[in-house]
Amino acid sequence: MEHLVCGSVRLRGEEILFRGYPLRLTGNEMRIVRQLAVCRDTYFSGEELAALCLDGGGADAAAVHVCHLNQKSDALCGAPMIECRRFRGYRLPSLLR
């Protein structure tokens, strides 16, 4: 069983925990979080994340998925999971906040 830890995010198989709380994610959201967790502290552009999604779309579609991920994590724990930086991209910080 795959087990990854990146800051506040823990992946165990198909389960994703953020600050110890389980998140229910769609397939595209799961692929985005898994890619960001594997490549800690690396920024990905919207186009790179969109390439992971099965529904097609471009950078705008990836931004919508990231927005939904951050809304879910914010509602659950009071903090966004994914850092968004203009002109850099999206990343999953490896440091605990």
Contacts in CASP RR format, 6 or more apart in sequence:
PFRMAT RR
TARGET T0000
AUTHOR 0000-0000-0000
METHOD contacts of the structure
MODEL  1
MEHLVCGSVRLRGEEILFRGYPLRLTGNEMRIVRQLAVCRDTYFSGEELA
ALCLDGGGADAAAVHVCHLNQKSDALCGAPMIECRRFRGYRLPSLLR
1 12 0 8 1.000
1 13 0 8 1.000
2 11 0 8 1.000
2 12 0 8 1.000
2 13 0 8 1.000
3 10 0 8 1.000
3 11 0 8 1.000
3 12 0 8 1.000
3 13 0 8 1.000
4 10 0 8 1.000
4 11 0 8 1.000
4 34 0 8 1.000
4 37 0 8 1.000
4 38 0 8 1.000
5 11 0 8 1.000
6 36 0 8 1.000
6 37 0 8 1.000
6 40 0 8 1.000
6 92 0 8 1.000
6 93 0 8 1.000
6 94 0 8 1.000
7 40 0 8 1.000
7 92 0 8 1.000
7 93 0 8 1.000
7 94 0 8 1.000
7 95 0 8 1.000
7 96 0 8 1.000
8 18 0 8 1.000
8 19 0 8 1.000
8 20 0 8 1.000
8 79 0 8 1.000
8 81 0 8 1.000
8 96 0 8 1.000
8 97 0 8 1.000
9 16 0 8 1.000
9 17 0 8 1.000
9 18 0 8 1.000
9 33 0 8 1.000
9 37 0 8 1.000
9 81 0 8 1.000
9 92 0 8 1.000
10 16 0 8 1.000
10 17 0 8 1.000
10 20 0 8 1.000
11 17 0 8 1.000
11 33 0 8 1.000
11 34 0 8 1.000
11 37 0 8 1.000
14 30 0 8 1.000
15 22 0 8 1.000
16 22 0 8 1.000
16 23 0 8 1.000
16 25 0 8 1.000
16 30 0 8 1.000
16 33 0 8 1.000
17 23 0 8 1.000
18 73 0 8 1.000
18 76 0 8 1.000
18 77 0 8 1.000
18 81 0 8 1.000
19 76 0 8 1.000
19 77 0 8 1.000
19 79 0 8 1.000
21 76 0 8 1.000
21 77 0 8 1.000
23 69 0 8 1.000
23 72 0 8 1.000
23 73 0 8 1.000
23 76 0 8 1.000
23 81 0 8 1.000
24 72 0 8 1.000
25 33 0 8 1.000
25 69 0 8 1.000
25 72 0 8 1.000
26 65 0 8 1.000
26 68 0 8 1.000
27 54 0 8 1.000
28 52 0 8 1.000
28 53 0 8 1.000
28 54 0 8 1.000
28 55 0 8 1.000
28 65 0 8 1.000
29 65 0 8 1.000
29 68 0 8 1.000
29 69 0 8 1.000
31 52 0 8 1.000
31 53 0 8 1.000
32 49 0 8 1.000
32 52 0 8 1.000
32 53 0 8 1.000
32 62 0 8 1.000
32 65 0 8 1.000
32 66 0 8 1.000
32 69 0 8 1.000
32 82 0 8 1.000
33 69 0 8 1.000
33 81 0 8 1.000
33 82 0 8 1.000
33 92 0 8 1.000
35 44 0 8 1.000
35 49 0 8 1.000
35 52 0 8 1.000
36 42 0 8 1.000
36 44 0 8 1.000
36 82 0 8 1.000
36 90 0 8 1.000
36 91 0 8 1.000
36 92 0 8 1.000
37 92 0 8 1.000
40 92 0 8 1.000
40 94 0 8 1.000
41 91 0 8 1.000
41 92 0 8 1.000
41 93 0 8 1.000
41 94 0 8 1.000
42 91 0 8 1.000
43 85 0 8 1.000
43 88 0 8 1.000
43 89 0 8 1.000
43 90 0 8 1.000
43 91 0 8 1.000
44 89 0 8 1.000
44 90 0 8 1.000
44 91 0 8 1.000
45 59 0 8 1.000
45 89 0 8 1.000
45 90 0 8 1.000
46 58 0 8 1.000
46 59 0 8 1.000
46 62 0 8 1.000
46 63 0 8 1.000
46 89 0 8 1.000
46 90 0 8 1.000
47 58 0 8 1.000
47 59 0 8 1.000
47 62 0 8 1.000
49 59 0 8 1.000
49 62 0 8 1.000
49 65 0 8 1.000
49 66 0 8 1.000
49 90 0 8 1.000
50 56 0 8 1.000
50 57 0 8 1.000
50 58 0 8 1.000
50 59 0 8 1.000
50 61 0 8 1.000
50 62 0 8 1.000
53 61 0 8 1.000
53 62 0 8 1.000
53 65 0 8 1.000
55 61 0 8 1.000
62 90 0 8 1.000
66 82 0 8 1.000
66 84 0 8 1.000
66 90 0 8 1.000
69 81 0 8 1.000
69 82 0 8 1.000
70 80 0 8 1.000
70 81 0 8 1.000
70 82 0 8 1.000
70 84 0 8 1.000
72 81 0 8 1.000
73 79 0 8 1.000
73 80 0 8 1.000
73 81 0 8 1.000
74 80 0 8 1.000
79 97 0 8 1.000
81 92 0 8 1.000
82 90 0 8 1.000
82 91 0 8 1.000
82 92 0 8 1.000
83 90 0 8 1.000
83 91 0 8 1.000
83 92 0 8 1.000
83 93 0 8 1.000
84 90 0 8 1.000
85 91 0 8 1.000
END
